[in-house]
Amino acid sequence: MDSIKLIISQTAYSEEDAKKLLEDNNGDYMKVIKKYLNIDNETQNMKSKPYHQMKMDVLRTTLDQANLNYREKKERENNDIAI
């Protein structure tokens, strides 16, 4: 399939725009389409964490929040006693 026709079918570019963008991107039609769709390579290259690592992250976050809540509660109790 012709690269220009492919770009036109996947984007809202006119034929002239597609030709110019294709020339600007050295004939790489995927770059043109990705730029149109706002897809950057960093988000594509990010790998998800393994299941056990995600589980530990959730556990760590939950325990940190519980510890913070406990400390705040104890601090409020100590302030109430001091008054």
mmCIF file of the N, C-alpha and C atoms, coordinates in Angstrom:
data_MODEL
# 
_entry.id   MODEL 
# 
loop_
_atom_site.group_PDB 
_atom_site.id 
_atom_site.type_symbol 
_atom_site.label_atom_id 
_atom_site.label_alt_id 
_atom_site.label_comp_id 
_atom_site.label_asym_id 
_atom_site.label_entity_id 
_atom_site.label_seq_id 
_atom_site.pdbx_PDB_ins_code 
_atom_site.Cartn_x 
_atom_site.Cartn_y 
_atom_site.Cartn_z 
_atom_site.occupancy 
_atom_site.B_iso_or_equiv 
_atom_site.pdbx_formal_charge 
_atom_site.auth_seq_id 
_atom_site.auth_comp_id 
_atom_site.auth_asym_id 
_atom_site.auth_atom_id 
_atom_site.pdbx_PDB_model_num 
ATOM 1   N N  . MET A 1 1  ? 0.857  -1.183 0.000  1.00 0.00 ? 1  MET A N  1 
ATOM 2   C CA . MET A 1 1  ? 0.000  0.000  0.000  1.00 0.00 ? 1  MET A CA 1 
ATOM 3   C C  . MET A 1 1  ? 0.895  1.236  0.000  1.00 0.00 ? 1  MET A C  1 
ATOM 4   N N  . ASP A 1 2  ? 0.477  2.223  -0.700 1.00 0.00 ? 2  ASP A N  1 
ATOM 5   C CA . ASP A 1 2  ? 1.213  3.475  -0.798 1.00 0.00 ? 2  ASP A CA 1 
ATOM 6   C C  . ASP A 1 2  ? 1.235  4.168  0.561  1.00 0.00 ? 2  ASP A C  1 
ATOM 7   N N  . SER A 1 3  ? 2.407  4.680  0.967  1.00 0.00 ? 3  SER A N  1 
ATOM 8   C CA . SER A 1 3  ? 2.567  5.318  2.280  1.00 0.00 ? 3  SER A CA 1 
ATOM 9   C C  . SER A 1 3  ? 1.658  6.529  2.432  1.00 0.00 ? 3  SER A C  1 
ATOM 10  N N  . ILE A 1 4  ? 1.510  7.297  1.383  1.00 0.00 ? 4  ILE A N  1 
ATOM 11  C CA . ILE A 1 4  ? 0.664  8.499  1.454  1.00 0.00 ? 4  ILE A CA 1 
ATOM 12  C C  . ILE A 1 4  ? -0.789 8.106  1.670  1.00 0.00 ? 4  ILE A C  1 
ATOM 13  N N  . LYS A 1 5  ? -1.252 7.096  0.953  1.00 0.00 ? 5  LYS A N  1 
ATOM 14  C CA . LYS A 1 5  ? -2.630 6.638  1.128  1.00 0.00 ? 5  LYS A CA 1 
ATOM 15  C C  . LYS A 1 5  ? -2.844 6.085  2.534  1.00 0.00 ? 5  LYS A C  1 
ATOM 16  N N  . LEU A 1 6  ? -1.832 5.408  3.039  1.00 0.00 ? 6  LEU A N  1 
ATOM 17  C CA . LEU A 1 6  ? -1.923 4.859  4.393  1.00 0.00 ? 6  LEU A CA 1 
ATOM 18  C C  . LEU A 1 6  ? -2.024 5.979  5.423  1.00 0.00 ? 6  LEU A C  1 
ATOM 19  N N  . ILE A 1 7  ? -1.204 7.008  5.274  1.00 0.00 ? 7  ILE A N  1 
ATOM 20  C CA . ILE A 1 7  ? -1.246 8.146  6.200  1.00 0.00 ? 7  ILE A CA 1 
ATOM 21  C C  . ILE A 1 7  ? -2.600 8.845  6.129  1.00 0.00 ? 7  ILE A C  1 
ATOM 22  N N  . ILE A 1 8  ? -3.104 9.043  4.926  1.00 0.00 ? 8  ILE A N  1 
ATOM 23  C CA . ILE A 1 8  ? -4.402 9.704  4.753  1.00 0.00 ? 8  ILE A CA 1 
ATOM 24  C C  . ILE A 1 8  ? -5.517 8.884  5.394  1.00 0.00 ? 8  ILE A C  1 
ATOM 25  N N  . SER A 1 9  ? -5.434 7.564  5.263  1.00 0.00 ? 9  SER A N  1 
ATOM 26  C CA . SER A 1 9  ? -6.499 6.720  5.818  1.00 0.00 ? 9  SER A CA 1 
ATOM 27  C C  . SER A 1 9  ? -6.450 6.664  7.348  1.00 0.00 ? 9  SER A C  1 
ATOM 28  N N  . GLN A 1 10 ? -5.267 6.874  7.943  1.00 0.00 ? 10 GLN A N  1 
ATOM 29  C CA . GLN A 1 10 ? -5.136 6.781  9.395  1.00 0.00 ? 10 GLN A CA 1 
ATOM 30  C C  . GLN A 1 10 ? -5.193 8.131  10.098 1.00 0.00 ? 10 GLN A C  1 
ATOM 31  N N  . THR A 1 11 ? -5.126 9.213  9.341  1.00 0.00 ? 11 THR A N  1 
ATOM 32  C CA . THR A 1 11 ? -5.129 10.558 9.922  1.00 0.00 ? 11 THR A CA 1 
ATOM 33  C C  . THR A 1 11 ? -6.148 11.424 9.194  1.00 0.00 ? 11 THR A C  1 
ATOM 34  N N  . ALA A 1 12 ? -6.185 12.682 9.574  1.00 0.00 ? 12 ALA A N  1 
ATOM 35  C CA . ALA A 1 12 ? -7.061 13.635 8.896  1.00 0.00 ? 12 ALA A CA 1 
ATOM 36  C C  . ALA A 1 12 ? -6.246 14.560 7.996  1.00 0.00 ? 12 ALA A C  1 
ATOM 37  N N  . TYR A 1 13 ? -5.031 14.149 7.634  1.00 0.00 ? 13 TYR A N  1 
ATOM 38  C CA . TYR A 1 13 ? -4.172 14.960 6.783  1.00 0.00 ? 13 TYR A CA 1 
ATOM 39  C C  . TYR A 1 13 ? -4.637 14.905 5.337  1.00 0.00 ? 13 TYR A C  1 
ATOM 40  N N  . SER A 1 14 ? -4.399 16.012 4.640  1.00 0.00 ? 14 SER A N  1 
ATOM 41  C CA . SER A 1 14 ? -4.669 16.035 3.208  1.00 0.00 ? 14 SER A CA 1 
ATOM 42  C C  . SER A 1 14 ? -3.488 15.368 2.495  1.00 0.00 ? 14 SER A C  1 
ATOM 43  N N  . GLU A 1 15 ? -3.624 15.164 1.206  1.00 0.00 ? 15 GLU A N  1 
ATOM 44  C CA . GLU A 1 15 ? -2.556 14.517 0.448  1.00 0.00 ? 15 GLU A CA 1 
ATOM 45  C C  . GLU A 1 15 ? -1.281 15.359 0.457  1.00 0.00 ? 15 GLU A C  1 
ATOM 46  N N  . GLU A 1 16 ? -1.430 16.672 0.354  1.00 0.00 ? 16 GLU A N  1 
ATOM 47  C CA . GLU A 1 16 ? -0.264 17.551 0.365  1.00 0.00 ? 16 GLU A CA 1 
ATOM 48  C C  . GLU A 1 16 ? 0.435  17.509 1.725  1.00 0.00 ? 16 GLU A C  1 
ATOM 49  N N  . ASP A 1 17 ? -0.364 17.552 2.792  1.00 0.00 ? 17 ASP A N  1 
ATOM 50  C CA . ASP A 1 17 ? 0.216  17.484 4.136  1.00 0.00 ? 17 ASP A CA 1 
ATOM 51  C C  . ASP A 1 17 ? 0.926  16.149 4.351  1.00 0.00 ? 17 ASP A C  1 
ATOM 52  N N  . ALA A 1 18 ? 0.320  15.084 3.896  1.00 0.00 ? 18 ALA A N  1 
ATOM 53  C CA . ALA A 1 18 ? 0.908  13.757 4.062  1.00 0.00 ? 18 ALA A CA 1 
ATOM 54  C C  . ALA A 1 18 ? 2.240  13.660 3.320  1.00 0.00 ? 18 ALA A C  1 
ATOM 55  N N  . LYS A 1 19 ? 2.289  14.219 2.102  1.00 0.00 ? 19 LYS A N  1 
ATOM 56  C CA . LYS A 1 19 ? 3.542  14.189 1.339  1.00 0.00 ? 19 LYS A CA 1 
ATOM 57  C C  . LYS A 1 19 ? 4.631  14.977 2.055  1.00 0.00 ? 19 LYS A C  1 
ATOM 58  N N  . LYS A 1 20 ? 4.271  16.169 2.541  1.00 0.00 ? 20 LYS A N  1 
ATOM 59  C CA . LYS A 1 20 ? 5.265  17.010 3.219  1.00 0.00 ? 20 LYS A CA 1 
ATOM 60  C C  . LYS A 1 20 ? 5.758  16.341 4.501  1.00 0.00 ? 20 LYS A C  1 
ATOM 61  N N  . LEU A 1 21 ? 4.849  15.825 5.294  1.00 0.00 ? 21 LEU A N  1 
ATOM 62  C CA . LEU A 1 21 ? 5.246  15.180 6.542  1.00 0.00 ? 21 LEU A CA 1 
ATOM 63  C C  . LEU A 1 21 ? 6.061  13.918 6.291  1.00 0.00 ? 21 LEU A C  1 
ATOM 64  N N  . LEU A 1 22 ? 5.732  13.197 5.244  1.00 0.00 ? 22 LEU A N  1 
ATOM 65  C CA . LEU A 1 22 ? 6.492  12.007 4.890  1.00 0.00 ? 22 LEU A CA 1 
ATOM 66  C C  . LEU A 1 22 ? 7.916  12.380 4.495  1.00 0.00 ? 22 LEU A C  1 
ATOM 67  N N  . GLU A 1 23 ? 8.061  13.459 3.756  1.00 0.00 ? 23 GLU A N  1 
ATOM 68  C CA . GLU A 1 23 ? 9.398  13.934 3.390  1.00 0.00 ? 23 GLU A CA 1 
ATOM 69  C C  . GLU A 1 23 ? 10.164 14.410 4.621  1.00 0.00 ? 23 GLU A C  1 
ATOM 70  N N  . ASP A 1 24 ? 9.483  15.113 5.526  1.00 0.00 ? 24 ASP A N  1 
ATOM 71  C CA . ASP A 1 24 ? 10.125 15.624 6.737  1.00 0.00 ? 24 ASP A CA 1 
ATOM 72  C C  . ASP A 1 24 ? 10.600 14.491 7.645  1.00 0.00 ? 24 ASP A C  1 
ATOM 73  N N  . ASN A 1 25 ? 9.942  13.351 7.578  1.00 0.00 ? 25 ASN A N  1 
ATOM 74  C CA . ASN A 1 25 ? 10.286 12.212 8.439  1.00 0.00 ? 25 ASN A CA 1 
ATOM 75  C C  . ASN A 1 25 ? 11.019 11.109 7.678  1.00 0.00 ? 25 ASN A C  1 
ATOM 76  N N  . ASN A 1 26 ? 11.693 11.492 6.599  1.00 0.00 ? 26 ASN A N  1 
ATOM 77  C CA . ASN A 1 26 ? 12.521 10.562 5.809  1.00 0.00 ? 26 ASN A CA 1 
ATOM 78  C C  . ASN A 1 26 ? 11.758 9.328  5.337  1.00 0.00 ? 26 ASN A C  1 
ATOM 79  N N  . GLY A 1 27 ? 10.512 9.508  4.982  1.00 0.00 ? 27 GLY A N  1 
ATOM 80  C CA . GLY A 1 27 ? 9.724  8.416  4.428  1.00 0.00 ? 27 GLY A CA 1 
ATOM 81  C C  . GLY A 1 27 ? 9.167  7.437  5.448  1.00 0.00 ? 27 GLY A C  1 
ATOM 82  N N  . ASP A 1 28 ? 9.321  7.738  6.726  1.00 0.00 ? 28 ASP A N  1 
ATOM 83  C CA . ASP A 1 28 ? 8.825  6.835  7.776  1.00 0.00 ? 28 ASP A CA 1 
ATOM 84  C C  . ASP A 1 28 ? 7.375  7.181  8.093  1.00 0.00 ? 28 ASP A C  1 
ATOM 85  N N  . TYR A 1 29 ? 6.469  6.438  7.493  1.00 0.00 ? 29 TYR A N  1 
ATOM 86  C CA . TYR A 1 29 ? 5.041  6.720  7.679  1.00 0.00 ? 29 TYR A CA 1 
ATOM 87  C C  . TYR A 1 29 ? 4.591  6.457  9.112  1.00 0.00 ? 29 TYR A C  1 
ATOM 88  N N  . MET A 1 30 ? 5.261  5.532  9.821  1.00 0.00 ? 30 MET A N  1 
ATOM 89  C CA . MET A 1 30 ? 4.883  5.251  11.206 1.00 0.00 ? 30 MET A CA 1 
ATOM 90  C C  . MET A 1 30 ? 5.148  6.460  12.106 1.00 0.00 ? 30 MET A C  1 
ATOM 91  N N  . LYS A 1 31 ? 6.229  7.184  11.875 1.00 0.00 ? 31 LYS A N  1 
ATOM 92  C CA . LYS A 1 31 ? 6.513  8.388  12.653 1.00 0.00 ? 31 LYS A CA 1 
ATOM 93  C C  . LYS A 1 31 ? 5.419  9.428  12.440 1.00 0.00 ? 31 LYS A C  1 
ATOM 94  N N  . VAL A 1 32 ? 4.993  9.566  11.194 1.00 0.00 ? 32 VAL A N  1 
ATOM 95  C CA . VAL A 1 32 ? 3.956  10.549 10.875 1.00 0.00 ? 32 VAL A CA 1 
ATOM 96  C C  . VAL A 1 32 ? 2.660  10.193 11.608 1.00 0.00 ? 32 VAL A C  1 
ATOM 97  N N  . ILE A 1 33 ? 2.281  8.938  11.559 1.00 0.00 ? 33 ILE A N  1 
ATOM 98  C CA . ILE A 1 33 ? 1.039  8.510  12.208 1.00 0.00 ? 33 ILE A CA 1 
ATOM 99  C C  . ILE A 1 33 ? 1.154  8.617  13.720 1.00 0.00 ? 33 ILE A C  1 
ATOM 100 N N  . LYS A 1 34 ? 2.303  8.221  14.277 1.00 0.00 ? 34 LYS A N  1 
ATOM 101 C CA . LYS A 1 34 ? 2.491  8.308  15.725 1.00 0.00 ? 34 LYS A CA 1 
ATOM 102 C C  . LYS A 1 34 ? 2.451  9.755  16.206 1.00 0.00 ? 34 LYS A C  1 
ATOM 103 N N  . LYS A 1 35 ? 3.046  10.665 15.456 1.00 0.00 ? 35 LYS A N  1 
ATOM 104 C CA . LYS A 1 35 ? 2.993  12.074 15.832 1.00 0.00 ? 35 LYS A CA 1 
ATOM 105 C C  . LYS A 1 35 ? 1.555  12.583 15.792 1.00 0.00 ? 35 LYS A C  1 
ATOM 106 N N  . TYR A 1 36 ? 0.795  12.143 14.800 1.00 0.00 ? 36 TYR A N  1 
ATOM 107 C CA . TYR A 1 36 ? -0.604 12.556 14.700 1.00 0.00 ? 36 TYR A CA 1 
ATOM 108 C C  . TYR A 1 36 ? -1.395 12.051 15.907 1.00 0.00 ? 36 TYR A C  1 
ATOM 109 N N  . LEU A 1 37 ? -1.115 10.825 16.341 1.00 0.00 ? 37 LEU A N  1 
ATOM 110 C CA . LEU A 1 37 ? -1.841 10.218 17.455 1.00 0.00 ? 37 LEU A CA 1 
ATOM 111 C C  . LEU A 1 37 ? -1.244 10.569 18.819 1.00 0.00 ? 37 LEU A C  1 
ATOM 112 N N  . ASN A 1 38 ? -0.185 11.388 18.820 1.00 0.00 ? 38 ASN A N  1 
ATOM 113 C CA . ASN A 1 38 ? 0.504  11.777 20.057 1.00 0.00 ? 38 ASN A CA 1 
ATOM 114 C C  . ASN A 1 38 ? 1.012  10.574 20.835 1.00 0.00 ? 38 ASN A C  1 
ATOM 115 N N  . ILE A 1 39 ? 1.600  9.640  20.143 1.00 0.00 ? 39 ILE A N  1 
ATOM 116 C CA . ILE A 1 39 ? 2.208  8.479  20.779 1.00 0.00 ? 39 ILE A CA 1 
ATOM 117 C C  . ILE A 1 39 ? 3.700  8.734  20.841 1.00 0.00 ? 39 ILE A C  1 
ATOM 118 N N  . ASP A 1 40 ? 4.235  8.826  22.060 1.00 0.00 ? 40 ASP A N  1 
ATOM 119 C CA . ASP A 1 40 ? 5.679  9.002  22.176 1.00 0.00 ? 40 ASP A CA 1 
ATOM 120 C C  . ASP A 1 40 ? 6.327  7.666  22.520 1.00 0.00 ? 40 ASP A C  1 
ATOM 121 N N  . ASN A 1 41 ? 7.570  7.533  22.167 1.00 0.00 ? 41 ASN A N  1 
ATOM 122 C CA . ASN A 1 41 ? 8.261  6.265  22.332 1.00 0.00 ? 41 ASN A CA 1 
ATOM 123 C C  . ASN A 1 41 ? 8.515  5.914  23.784 1.00 0.00 ? 41 ASN A C  1 
ATOM 124 N N  . GLU A 1 42 ? 8.588  6.904  24.666 1.00 0.00 ? 42 GLU A N  1 
ATOM 125 C CA . GLU A 1 42 ? 8.849  6.610  26.070 1.00 0.00 ? 42 GLU A CA 1 
ATOM 126 C C  . GLU A 1 42 ? 7.733  5.789  26.684 1.00 0.00 ? 42 GLU A C  1 
ATOM 127 N N  . THR A 1 43 ? 6.488  6.129  26.390 1.00 0.00 ? 43 THR A N  1 
ATOM 128 C CA . THR A 1 43 ? 5.389  5.368  26.975 1.00 0.00 ? 43 THR A CA 1 
ATOM 129 C C  . THR A 1 43 ? 5.312  3.982  26.373 1.00 0.00 ? 43 THR A C  1 
ATOM 130 N N  . GLN A 1 44 ? 5.719  3.831  25.131 1.00 0.00 ? 44 GLN A N  1 
ATOM 131 C CA . GLN A 1 44 ? 5.708  2.512  24.526 1.00 0.00 ? 44 GLN A CA 1 
ATOM 132 C C  . GLN A 1 44 ? 6.814  1.632  25.084 1.00 0.00 ? 44 GLN A C  1 
ATOM 133 N N  . ASN A 1 45 ? 7.956  2.235  25.432 1.00 0.00 ? 45 ASN A N  1 
ATOM 134 C CA . ASN A 1 45 ? 9.086  1.459  25.908 1.00 0.00 ? 45 ASN A CA 1 
ATOM 135 C C  . ASN A 1 45 ? 8.997  1.118  27.389 1.00 0.00 ? 45 ASN A C  1 
ATOM 136 N N  . MET A 1 46 ? 8.056  1.749  28.095 1.00 0.00 ? 46 MET A N  1 
ATOM 137 C CA . MET A 1 46 ? 7.910  1.436  29.509 1.00 0.00 ? 46 MET A CA 1 
ATOM 138 C C  . MET A 1 46 ? 7.357  0.029  29.659 1.00 0.00 ? 46 MET A C  1 
ATOM 139 N N  . LYS A 1 47 ? 8.009  -0.739 30.488 1.00 0.00 ? 47 LYS A N  1 
ATOM 140 C CA . LYS A 1 47 ? 7.548  -2.098 30.732 1.00 0.00 ? 47 LYS A CA 1 
ATOM 141 C C  . LYS A 1 47 ? 6.830  -2.117 32.067 1.00 0.00 ? 47 LYS A C  1 
ATOM 142 N N  . SER A 1 48 ? 5.808  -2.929 32.157 1.00 0.00 ? 48 SER A N  1 
ATOM 143 C CA . SER A 1 48 ? 5.118  -3.030 33.425 1.00 0.00 ? 48 SER A CA 1 
ATOM 144 C C  . SER A 1 48 ? 5.964  -3.859 34.377 1.00 0.00 ? 48 SER A C  1 
ATOM 145 N N  . LYS A 1 49 ? 5.765  -3.612 35.643 1.00 0.00 ? 49 LYS A N  1 
ATOM 146 C CA . LYS A 1 49 ? 6.519  -4.325 36.665 1.00 0.00 ? 49 LYS A CA 1 
ATOM 147 C C  . LYS A 1 49 ? 5.973  -5.747 36.792 1.00 0.00 ? 49 LYS A C  1 
ATOM 148 N N  . PRO A 1 50 ? 6.810  -6.657 37.248 1.00 0.00 ? 50 PRO A N  1 
ATOM 149 C CA . PRO A 1 50 ? 6.303  -8.011 37.515 1.00 0.00 ? 50 PRO A CA 1 
ATOM 150 C C  . PRO A 1 50 ? 5.224  -7.968 38.594 1.00 0.00 ? 50 PRO A C  1 
ATOM 151 N N  . TYR A 1 51 ? 4.385  -8.973 38.591 1.00 0.00 ? 51 TYR A N  1 
ATOM 152 C CA . TYR A 1 51 ? 3.240  -9.015 39.498 1.00 0.00 ? 51 TYR A CA 1 
ATOM 153 C C  . TYR A 1 51 ? 3.663  -8.873 40.954 1.00 0.00 ? 51 TYR A C  1 
ATOM 154 N N  . HIS A 1 52 ? 4.676  -9.628 41.385 1.00 0.00 ? 52 HIS A N  1 
ATOM 155 C CA . HIS A 1 52 ? 5.073  -9.582 42.795 1.00 0.00 ? 52 HIS A CA 1 
ATOM 156 C C  . HIS A 1 52 ? 5.632  -8.214 43.174 1.00 0.00 ? 52 HIS A C  1 
ATOM 157 N N  . GLN A 1 53 ? 6.270  -7.528 42.242 1.00 0.00 ? 53 GLN A N  1 
ATOM 158 C CA . GLN A 1 53 ? 6.791  -6.199 42.543 1.00 0.00 ? 53 GLN A CA 1 
ATOM 159 C C  . GLN A 1 53 ? 5.654  -5.195 42.676 1.00 0.00 ? 53 GLN A C  1 
ATOM 160 N N  . MET A 1 54 ? 4.632  -5.299 41.838 1.00 0.00 ? 54 MET A N  1 
ATOM 161 C CA . MET A 1 54 ? 3.469  -4.416 41.963 1.00 0.00 ? 54 MET A CA 1 
ATOM 162 C C  . MET A 1 54 ? 2.756  -4.682 43.285 1.00 0.00 ? 54 MET A C  1 
ATOM 163 N N  . LYS A 1 55 ? 2.655  -5.953 43.649 1.00 0.00 ? 55 LYS A N  1 
ATOM 164 C CA . LYS A 1 55 ? 1.997  -6.323 44.900 1.00 0.00 ? 55 LYS A CA 1 
ATOM 165 C C  . LYS A 1 55 ? 2.745  -5.734 46.092 1.00 0.00 ? 55 LYS A C  1 
ATOM 166 N N  . MET A 1 56 ? 4.074  -5.803 46.073 1.00 0.00 ? 56 MET A N  1 
ATOM 167 C CA . MET A 1 56 ? 4.878  -5.248 47.159 1.00 0.00 ? 56 MET A CA 1 
ATOM 168 C C  . MET A 1 56 ? 4.756  -3.722 47.201 1.00 0.00 ? 56 MET A C  1 
ATOM 169 N N  . ASP A 1 57 ? 4.672  -3.084 46.044 1.00 0.00 ? 57 ASP A N  1 
ATOM 170 C CA . ASP A 1 57 ? 4.496  -1.630 46.005 1.00 0.00 ? 57 ASP A CA 1 
ATOM 171 C C  . ASP A 1 57 ? 3.175  -1.222 46.664 1.00 0.00 ? 57 ASP A C  1 
ATOM 172 N N  . VAL A 1 58 ? 2.116  -1.951 46.372 1.00 0.00 ? 58 VAL A N  1 
ATOM 173 C CA . VAL A 1 58 ? 0.816  -1.660 46.973 1.00 0.00 ? 58 VAL A CA 1 
ATOM 174 C C  . VAL A 1 58 ? 0.870  -1.887 48.478 1.00 0.00 ? 58 VAL A C  1 
ATOM 175 N N  . LEU A 1 59 ? 1.489  -2.984 48.885 1.00 0.00 ? 59 LEU A N  1 
ATOM 176 C CA . LEU A 1 59 ? 1.612  -3.288 50.304 1.00 0.00 ? 59 LEU A CA 1 
ATOM 177 C C  . LEU A 1 59 ? 2.426  -2.207 51.026 1.00 0.00 ? 59 LEU A C  1 
ATOM 178 N N  . ARG A 1 60 ? 3.530  -1.812 50.437 1.00 0.00 ? 60 ARG A N  1 
ATOM 179 C CA . ARG A 1 60 ? 4.385  -0.792 51.039 1.00 0.00 ? 60 ARG A CA 1 
ATOM 180 C C  . ARG A 1 60 ? 3.639  0.535  51.165 1.00 0.00 ? 60 ARG A C  1 
ATOM 181 N N  . THR A 1 61 ? 2.918  0.913  50.129 1.00 0.00 ? 61 THR A N  1 
ATOM 182 C CA . THR A 1 61 ? 2.158  2.166  50.149 1.00 0.00 ? 61 THR A CA 1 
ATOM 183 C C  . THR A 1 61 ? 1.076  2.114  51.225 1.00 0.00 ? 61 THR A C  1 
ATOM 184 N N  . THR A 1 62 ? 0.383  0.990  51.320 1.00 0.00 ? 62 THR A N  1 
ATOM 185 C CA . THR A 1 62 ? -0.682 0.828  52.308 1.00 0.00 ? 62 THR A CA 1 
ATOM 186 C C  . THR A 1 62 ? -0.125 0.903  53.723 1.00 0.00 ? 62 THR A C  1 
ATOM 187 N N  . LEU A 1 63 ? 0.982  0.214  53.969 1.00 0.00 ? 63 LEU A N  1 
ATOM 188 C CA . LEU A 1 63 ? 1.584  0.233  55.299 1.00 0.00 ? 63 LEU A CA 1 
ATOM 189 C C  . LEU A 1 63 ? 2.136  1.610  55.651 1.00 0.00 ? 63 LEU A C  1 
ATOM 190 N N  . ASP A 1 64 ? 2.727  2.294  54.688 1.00 0.00 ? 64 ASP A N  1 
ATOM 191 C CA . ASP A 1 64 ? 3.215  3.648  54.940 1.00 0.00 ? 64 ASP A CA 1 
ATOM 192 C C  . ASP A 1 64 ? 2.074  4.579  55.327 1.00 0.00 ? 64 ASP A C  1 
ATOM 193 N N  . GLN A 1 65 ? 0.952  4.463  54.626 1.00 0.00 ? 65 GLN A N  1 
ATOM 194 C CA . GLN A 1 65 ? -0.204 5.311  54.929 1.00 0.00 ? 65 GLN A CA 1 
ATOM 195 C C  . GLN A 1 65 ? -0.774 4.965  56.304 1.00 0.00 ? 65 GLN A C  1 
ATOM 196 N N  . ALA A 1 66 ? -0.842 3.673  56.645 1.00 0.00 ? 66 ALA A N  1 
ATOM 197 C CA . ALA A 1 66 ? -1.345 3.260  57.954 1.00 0.00 ? 66 ALA A CA 1 
ATOM 198 C C  . ALA A 1 66 ? -0.428 3.786  59.061 1.00 0.00 ? 66 ALA A C  1 
ATOM 199 N N  . ASN A 1 67 ? 0.882  3.708  58.840 1.00 0.00 ? 67 ASN A N  1 
ATOM 200 C CA . ASN A 1 67 ? 1.842  4.209  59.826 1.00 0.00 ? 67 ASN A CA 1 
ATOM 201 C C  . ASN A 1 67 ? 1.682  5.714  60.007 1.00 0.00 ? 67 ASN A C  1 
ATOM 202 N N  . LEU A 1 68 ? 1.520  6.450  58.920 1.00 0.00 ? 68 LEU A N  1 
ATOM 203 C CA . LEU A 1 68 ? 1.331  7.890  58.997 1.00 0.00 ? 68 LEU A CA 1 
ATOM 204 C C  . LEU A 1 68 ? 0.052  8.232  59.761 1.00 0.00 ? 68 LEU A C  1 
ATOM 205 N N  . ASN A 1 69 ? -1.033 7.510  59.464 1.00 0.00 ? 69 ASN A N  1 
ATOM 206 C CA . ASN A 1 69 ? -2.297 7.746  60.168 1.00 0.00 ? 69 ASN A CA 1 
ATOM 207 C C  . ASN A 1 69 ? -2.157 7.469  61.660 1.00 0.00 ? 69 ASN A C  1 
ATOM 208 N N  . TYR A 1 70 ? -1.439 6.393  62.017 1.00 0.00 ? 70 TYR A N  1 
ATOM 209 C CA . TYR A 1 70 ? -1.238 6.042  63.420 1.00 0.00 ? 70 TYR A CA 1 
ATOM 210 C C  . TYR A 1 70 ? -0.451 7.132  64.140 1.00 0.00 ? 70 TYR A C  1 
ATOM 211 N N  . ARG A 1 71 ? 0.621  7.599  63.506 1.00 0.00 ? 71 ARG A N  1 
ATOM 212 C CA . ARG A 1 71 ? 1.434  8.647  64.132 1.00 0.00 ? 71 ARG A CA 1 
ATOM 213 C C  . ARG A 1 71 ? 0.632  9.938  64.332 1.00 0.00 ? 71 ARG A C  1 
ATOM 214 N N  . GLU A 1 72 ? -0.171 10.300 63.344 1.00 0.00 ? 72 GLU A N  1 
ATOM 215 C CA . GLU A 1 72 ? -0.996 11.503 63.472 1.00 0.00 ? 72 GLU A CA 1 
ATOM 216 C C  . GLU A 1 72 ? -2.013 11.347 64.593 1.00 0.00 ? 72 GLU A C  1 
ATOM 217 N N  . LYS A 1 73 ? -2.593 10.162 64.696 1.00 0.00 ? 73 LYS A N  1 
ATOM 218 C CA . LYS A 1 73 ? -3.577 9.900  65.741 1.00 0.00 ? 73 LYS A CA 1 
ATOM 219 C C  . LYS A 1 73 ? -2.934 10.004 67.123 1.00 0.00 ? 73 LYS A C  1 
ATOM 220 N N  . LYS A 1 74 ? -1.738 9.403  67.274 1.00 0.00 ? 74 LYS A N  1 
ATOM 221 C CA . LYS A 1 74 ? -1.036 9.454  68.561 1.00 0.00 ? 74 LYS A CA 1 
ATOM 222 C C  . LYS A 1 74 ? -0.624 10.887 68.904 1.00 0.00 ? 74 LYS A C  1 
ATOM 223 N N  . GLU A 1 75 ? -0.226 11.650 67.916 1.00 0.00 ? 75 GLU A N  1 
ATOM 224 C CA . GLU A 1 75 ? 0.169  13.027 68.145 1.00 0.00 ? 75 GLU A CA 1 
ATOM 225 C C  . GLU A 1 75 ? -1.027 13.854 68.606 1.00 0.00 ? 75 GLU A C  1 
ATOM 226 N N  . ARG A 1 76 ? -2.193 13.618 67.984 1.00 0.00 ? 76 ARG A N  1 
ATOM 227 C CA . ARG A 1 76 ? -3.414 14.326 68.410 1.00 0.00 ? 76 ARG A CA 1 
ATOM 228 C C  . ARG A 1 76 ? -3.788 13.935 69.848 1.00 0.00 ? 76 ARG A C  1 
ATOM 229 N N  . GLU A 1 77 ? -3.645 12.638 70.178 1.00 0.00 ? 77 GLU A N  1 
ATOM 230 C CA . GLU A 1 77 ? -3.968 12.179 71.551 1.00 0.00 ? 77 GLU A CA 1 
ATOM 231 C C  . GLU A 1 77 ? -3.033 12.825 72.559 1.00 0.00 ? 77 GLU A C  1 
ATOM 232 N N  . ASN A 1 78 ? -1.746 12.894 72.210 1.00 0.00 ? 78 ASN A N  1 
ATOM 233 C CA . ASN A 1 78 ? -0.773 13.504 73.117 1.00 0.00 ? 78 ASN A CA 1 
ATOM 234 C C  . ASN A 1 78 ? -1.055 14.990 73.297 1.00 0.00 ? 78 ASN A C  1 
ATOM 235 N N  . ASN A 1 79 ? -1.464 15.667 72.250 1.00 0.00 ? 79 ASN A N  1 
ATOM 236 C CA . ASN A 1 79 ? -1.803 17.079 72.344 1.00 0.00 ? 79 ASN A CA 1 
ATOM 237 C C  . ASN A 1 79 ? -3.061 17.290 73.184 1.00 0.00 ? 79 ASN A C  1 
ATOM 238 N N  . ASP A 1 80 ? -4.018 16.376 73.103 1.00 0.00 ? 80 ASP A N  1 
ATOM 239 C CA . ASP A 1 80 ? -5.247 16.486 73.890 1.00 0.00 ? 80 ASP A CA 1 
ATOM 240 C C  . ASP A 1 80 ? -4.954 16.286 75.371 1.00 0.00 ? 80 ASP A C  1 
ATOM 241 N N  . ILE A 1 81 ? -4.033 15.379 75.682 1.00 0.00 ? 81 ILE A N  1 
ATOM 242 C CA . ILE A 1 81 ? -3.677 15.105 77.074 1.00 0.00 ? 81 ILE A CA 1 
ATOM 243 C C  . ILE A 1 81 ? -2.915 16.304 77.663 1.00 0.00 ? 81 ILE A C  1 
ATOM 244 N N  . ALA A 1 82 ? -2.066 16.904 76.878 1.00 0.00 ? 82 ALA A N  1 
ATOM 245 C CA . ALA A 1 82 ? -1.253 18.023 77.357 1.00 0.00 ? 82 ALA A CA 1 
ATOM 246 C C  . ALA A 1 82 ? -2.091 19.263 77.640 1.00 0.00 ? 82 ALA A C  1 
ATOM 247 N N  . ILE A 1 83 ? -3.215 19.389 77.035 1.00 0.00 ? 83 ILE A N  1 
ATOM 248 C CA . ILE A 1 83 ? -4.052 20.586 77.209 1.00 0.00 ? 83 ILE A CA 1 
ATOM 249 C C  . ILE A 1 83 ? -4.872 20.472 78.422 1.00 0.00 ? 83 ILE A C  1 
# 
